[in-house]
Amino acid sequence: GSSQGRITLSGEISSKHFGSSFENRGLSLADGSAFSGALSQLAVQYLRYPGGSQTETFFDLSDPDATSHESIITPGSTAASVPVSDFVSFVNENGIKPIFVLPTFRYFDKGAVQSQYLSSDGEIVIREFVHDVLTGAFGDVDVAAFEIGNEWFNSQFLYNAASNPEGWTAAEYGIL
């Protein structure tokens, strides 16, 4: 028979292959909170921060310890957020390895083809954030990974000649 379309797995699938995402919308990380209770029941080993569309829409790497951030889509609209230092304390106290998600759209510059669509300040801000995390500016932490934001398909970010000419295409996202 044909093996087309089949996936063959080898090796053990373990808890190291799974984690969770902390959709940073001002949830409480305090002991006894709904989030910390659920996490302890799941025995999560990896946790993404800030996770989801919150990363792209609100998370500002230049002010990661803020308790709220302003939307890049709807100026004046803010969302409560858990400061990165509080998140680092939480993962350390719970033996969880963090995965930090880096926003992409806020650093996209359609005219910056030579720099792979990265805005002039984008590389600086991203490097400073990663450096600060890795050197303990928010607390010592054993980082599992850094990820690039993956909410590229959000209609507020997508290129549309009529309604969003400054948006990106899938190819531009891939290059960035």
Secondary structure by P-SEA (a helix, b strand, c coil): cccccbbbbccccccccccccccccccccccccaaaaaaaaacccbbbcccccccccccccccccccbbbbcccccbbbbbccaaaaaaaaaaabbbbbbbbbcccccccccccccccccaaaaaaaaaaaaaaaccccccccccccccccccccccbbbcccccccccaaaaaac
